[in-house]
Amino acid sequence: MKTNLLLLTLLLSQICFSQKTLTVSNATAQFEASVPIFEPVAAKNEQVAVALNTKRGYISFSIPMTKFRFASSLMEQHFNDHYLETDRYPNANFKGIIENFDLNAITDYPTNYLIKGKLKIHGQSKNITATIRLQRTMIGFVLTSNFSVLTDDYRVEIPFLIRNKISKTVNISIEVPFQTEATNLGAITVQTKPTN
């Protein structure tokens, strides 16, 4: 019995400790740089990794650039080979802080917070400030945001011949589903004696 209690205590402490940093590997990032009357320029990436320190509100994103999917394979190839040069710059990164973050204050209703940090794309870094929304879900909470960046800030060169077909203002949306619910302890079996 003492062994079971000790193992259960260790398991609970491990779950509580792990809640200081939440990680996600399937966050979604989308962008659009479309210009009216021309072919839409948009892509979606569902393999974004995010880590959030729930005590301090520190947050980081790692976005594998080759995982953006376009409607046109030719557009995807140009994005990787010419514009973002993903062989040289395979990831975009963001590191920052959610101001006044409080895990216990997240409710069923979307609440706005300010996020500040440094976004690195195409080898270029720039400080950004954006509004995010946090909302509780059945198993945790979701972070969403919409903001814009300029291609010139990240030295993304658009060829002269198609410059009027791609906007220099890129609209970005992010969705991160964080899971905070602990493992169902009733489903865990702890064996203290070897079986024969």
GILINGI-V251477 format. One line per field, one symbol per residue. psi: psi as a letter, one per 20 degrees, with the letter a starting at -180 (. if undefined). burial: + if it has 9 or more other ideal C-beta (glycine too) atoms within 8 Angstrom, else -. A space follows every 10 residues. Layout:
# GILINGI-V251477
psi=???
burial=???
This chain:
# GILINGI-V251477
psi=ghgggghggg gghgggghih ppqpjkqppq qplqpqirpp nqrqpklppq ppoihijpqq qooohijppr hphghggggg hggilihhmh qqqppbqopk pohiipaipp pprppqappo pkjpqppqpr prpppqahjc rqpqqprqrp hhhjloppqh hjhiipqioo ppqqpooppi prqohhippo pipqq.
burial=---+--++-- ++--+---+- ++-+--++++ +++++--+-- +++++--+++ ++++--++++ +++++-++-+ ----++-+++ --++++--+- -++++++++- +----+---- +-++++++++ ++-+-+-+-- +++++----+ +++++-+-++ +--+-+-+-- -----+-+++ ++++++++-+ ----+----- ------
